[in-house]
Amino acid sequence: MLLEKEKYYVYLHRRAKDGVVFYVGKGCGNRAYAKERSRNWSSFIGSDLYEILFEEIDLSEDAAIDLESHLIENLS
């Protein structure tokens, strides 16, 4: 059995103007760059620029979920 390469990552969206992290997510492929988000995400960011920071890459889905949860808990 071949092992599938770990393909998940955990990322942050941070407003460029003040450095506030407003979103933590896990994803694979181009998810971190997708702009099709919830109404809350869209209303928070508005027309402001934001940065995408990758917290960790090459994770299993379970590890990505755990890290995402940990970061969300410690965000506030």
RAPE-V636159 format. One line per field, one symbol per residue. phi: phi as a letter, one per 40 degrees, with the letter a starting at -180 (. if undefined). burial: I if it has 24 or more other ideal C-beta (glycine too) atoms within 12 Angstrom, else O. A space follows every 10 residues. Layout:
phi->???
burial->???
This chain:
phi->.cccccbcab bbbbcccbgc cbababaagc dcccbcbccc cccccfbccb bbbccabfbc cccccccdcc ccdccc
burial->OOOOOOOIII IIIIOOOOOO IIIIIIIOOO OIOOOOOOOO OOOOIOOOOI OIOIIOOOIO OOOIOOIIOO IOOOOO
